Amino acid sequence: MKTGRVSLFLSLMLLAWTIAPASPATAQSTKPVQFGKIKTYEHASRWFSMDVPSTWKIKDASKDDEAIVTFTDLTGFSMFAVNVFETEKSFSTDDLGTALTTILKGRYKSFAKYSAGKPKTVNDTRVAVYFKYEFQKTPMTGDAFIELHNDKMMSVLVFVIPTAQYAASKKTAYTVIDSFVIAAPASTLEEITELTEYAHPKGVFSMLYPADWDVTDNTEDGWVSVLFENPRGYSFIMIEAYRNEDGDMTAKEVAAKLEEFVWNGIGKNVKDYVEKDTRSIDGDSASKAFTFTRLNDDGDKVNMVGVMYMQENDDVVTAFRLVLPADSADANTDKLNEIGDSFKVDPKAGF
């Protein structure tokens, strides 16, 4: 439901938003803010760049999964603040306006005479809010922007300055704001094109798989294990099968066994692991989705998604594990469905 989605987003944003307003050098600011010569700043993560005044102080409080940077002028009364992080959700302009209003309220409402205008839609993915407050007897004015970039990255950009200097500085400030450029992480799209059939040598299962993937059969007596993996990426499918000597499992036991497989095979071995609820499909099968991150060769994070499907056919328990980069999921929906639909198990096979 829309409200729940926005609530979750806001809680994450409020946790992330740790940028504090600039501390004044005196009880009240009368010194003019100087912008001076402009230079291009590129964040170490390469997530964004921005043309900023060359003499302003830079404070980088970034974390592994988000950029948090403030640029403060020499009087200590004006700043640009930037927060950039990844997102897997899309948001309407109403959602963005609600988010930005809540962020500003949470950060500035404690200051005297805080007020904010109504969110203004700049375009389909960007919303602005004009706000005011008083800081150490100095009336302050600010502009804040929140923007969704290609459904991959979210940015919050804030500019504040003493109200008496706002009109004279607005043109220059907006030159800085307009120079803000965000770069989403490099694409990890892995497109599946042609499928071919695989039949296990012992007849345990058959399925379609990407024709250009490598196949490694690690089957041992009593335990089937076959790995299909993209040699030029991160996607893979793993099939495991064994005979259950304890008799038929109940739906609850299938779900419990699935959770055990997912945790031992994925959860405890990766970073930023998040699991979804286990879904019982029928009395003999269940599935579980999950997400995590891994590092590419450049040390940058790659968002991964996966699902494991477990079924019991007579006394044969089979686990079908699929993992791929998050930005490859939608592009390969049809092929992934073909692969899933083609998966067949023969419980009479000997292994």
N, C-alpha and C positions, 0 to 999 in steps of 0.2 A: 504494500500500500504506500502511496506517495509520502504520507506523513512519517511513517516509520523509516523510510529510506532517507528522508531529509534529516531526521533525528540522529540517525547513525552517522551521517556525514558531518553534522554539526559537532557531535561529540569528538570525532576524530580531529576536526579542524581546530576546536578549542584547545585540545591537548597539544596540537602542533604549534599553535600560534604563541610563541614565546618571545616575540620581539617587543622590547619595552620602549616607550617614548624616550626621546632624548632628555638628559638631565640638564636643567638650566645652569648657567654659570653664575647668574645673579638672581635676585628675587624677582625682578621683572626685566624682560628683554626690551632694550631700545636700540641695540646695535643692528645695523642692516645686515641681512644675510647676503653673502657673496657667493655667486655661482662660479665665476671665473672661467678658466679654460676647461673644456670638456674632453674627457678621454674615454675610450671604450674599456669597460670592465667585463671580463668573461669568468664566470664561476668555474672553480676547479672541476666540478662535476660535468661541465659543459652543458648543463641543463638550461642556462640562460646567459644572455649578455645584455649590456645596458650602457649607454653613454652617460657618465656621471661626472660631476665637478672633480677635477684632479686633486684639489686640496682637501676634499672632505674625508673624514675619518671612516674607515671601513671596519665593521665588526662582523665576523663570520661565525655564527653559532650553529652551522649546519650539522646534520646527522647523516648517517649512512643512507637513509631513505628519503631525505628532504633537504632542500637548500633554504637556509634562513640567514639573511644578510641585511644589515642596516648601513646606510650611508648618512653621516651626520656632519653638518656644517661646523665651522670653527666657533660660532657663538654657542653652539649646543642647543639651539632652539628650532632648527629645521632638520628634517630627515626624509629620506626615502627608505621604505622598508619592503623587503621582498621575501615571499615564502612560496616555494615551488615544490610540488611532490607529485607522485604518480597516483592515478586513480583508475579503477576498472569500471566505473559507473558513468552514466550520462545524466545530465541534470538540465531541467528546463530553466528558462530565465526566472521564473517564479522561485524555483528551488535556489538558484544562485543568489537572488535578492534576499531571500530569507536567511541564507547562510551568512552573507556578508553583513547584514544588519545585526545578526546575533553575535558574530565575531567582534564587531566594533563595540557593541553594547557591553559584551563581556570584558573587553579590554579598557574601555574609556569611561564607562558609566560612573566609576568611582570618583572621577574628576569633577570639579565644580562646573555647573552650567553646561553639562553635556547635552547635546541635542543632535539629531541626525535627520536628514531629509529622507524622502521616499526613494527606494531603489529606482534607478533610471536604466532602462535597457539601452545599451550602446549598439549591440547586434545580437544575433542568435546565441552567442556563446559568452558574451561579456556584459557585466552589469556594474554600474557605478553608484556610489553613495557619497554625498557631501555631508560633512559633520563638523561640529564645533565643540570646544570645551575650554576651560580655563586651567592653566597650569602655573602654579606659583605666581598668581596675580597677573599672568600674561594671557590674554585671550588668544586662542589658537584656532586655526581653521585647517581642515584636511579634506583630501579627496582619496577615496579608496576604490579599488577595482578588483573584481574577482572574475576569472576567466577559465573556461574549459578549452583545452587545446587538443584537437584531434581525438577526443575521447580517451586520451592517454595521460595527460598531465593537467594539473590544476595549479593556478597561480593566484596569489593575493598580493597586490601592490598598493602601498599607502604612501601618501605625501602629506606632511604637515609643516606649517610655518606660522609665525605670529600673524594674527588677523590683519594687523595694520600694514603688513607687507604682502599680503596675499594677492591683491589686484596687480601690483607692480611686478610680481614675480611669477604670475600664473603662466605667461607665455613661455618663459624659459623653462619652468617646471614641466610643462606639458611637452616640450621638446625632449626632455629627459624621459618622461613617461612613454612617449611615442616611440622612443628608440628601443624599448624593452622587447627582446626577441627570445622566445623560448624554443628549445630544440628537444623534441621527444627522443627517448632512447632509440638507438639504431634498431631498425626493424629486424626481427628474428623470424620473419614469415618463412615457413617451410611448407611449400605447396605440394600436395599429393596429386599426381597426375594419373599414371597408369597403374592398375592393379593386376596381380597375377595370383595363381592359386598355390597354396602350400598344403601338402598332406603329410602328416607325421609318419615317419618310417614304420612305426608300430601300429599305425591306424587309430591312435587315440583321439586325434582331432584333425579337422581341416578348416581352412579359412582363406580368404583373400588378404593380400598384404601388398604394400607399395613395391612395385617391381624393382626399383633401384635401391632398396634397403638391403642391408646385410642380415643374414640369418645364422644364428649360432645355436646349435643343439647341445645342451648340457644334460640330456636325459641320462639317468642312472636307474639301476634296478629299483622299481617301486616308486620312482619319482620322475615325472616328466617336467622338463624346464627348457623352453625354447624362447630365444630373444630375437626380436626383429627390430633393427635400429637404423636410423638415418645416418649414414657415414659422414654427412656434411652438415649435421645439425644436432639437435637435442631430443628429437622425437623418438619414442620407442614403444614397442608393445612386448609384453612378456606373458607367456602362457605357462601356467604350472598346473599339474594334475597329480593326484595321488588317490589311493583307495582308502576309504574310511572303514576301519575294522570294528568300529564301535556301533555300527548299525545306523539306520536312517537318523538324520538330524532334524530337529524341529526348526521352524522358521526362526525362532529366537537363537538357537544354536548356530544356524547358518550365519546370522547377522553377527554374532559374537566372534565366530571364526574369521569372518571377513574383516572385522575391525582389528583382530590380531594380525592378520596378513598385512593390512595397510600400514599399521604402526611399525611392525618389524621391517617391512620392505621399503617404506617411504618415510613415515613420520619422524622416527628417531634418527634418521640419517641426513636430514636436510635442514635448511634455515627457513625461518618465517613460515613454518608449517601451519596451515589452517585447514581443519577438516569440516566437512558438511555432515548433516545428519545421515545416518545409514538408512537406506530405503529398501524395505522388503518388497520384492516384486511379486512373489508368490511363496508358497510354503517351502520351495526348494531353491530359491535364488534371492539375491540381494545385491545392491550396488552402493558405492560410497564415492563421492567426489571430494577433491582436496586441491589445495593450492600451496605453492612454496616458491622459493627463489633459489637461483644458482648463479654462479659468476661465469661470464664469458672470458675469452682469452685476454681481453683488455681490463679485466677486473670489474666490469660493470655488471649490475644485477640484471638477470633475465627472469621475468615472471613466468612461472610454469603452472599449468593446470593438468589435472589428471582424474581418472576414474578407475575404480577396480570393480569388476563384476564377478561374483562367485555363484556357482550353481552346483547342485548335487544331482547326478544322474545315476540311479541305482546306488552303487557304493563308490562311484567315482566323483571326487570333488575337484572342480576345475576353477582356477582363478585367472581371469583375463584382466591384465593391467595395461592401461593406455596413458601415456604422458607426452605432452607436447607444449611448446611455448604458447602463452596465452593469446598472442596475436595471430596464431595459426589456427585456432579452434574454429572460428566462424568461417574462414576461407575454405576449410576442408570438411564442412558439415556433411555434404552428400557422400564423399568418399568414406568418411568415418562410419556413416550409417551403413554403407555397403559392406564394409569390413565386419561390423558388428552383426549384421544380418546373415553374413556368410559363415559365421563361426558355428561349427557342429562338432559334437562329441559322441564317440562310440563307446558306451560303457562296457561292451563285450570285448574290447581290444585287450590284448595281453601285454602287460608291462611290469 
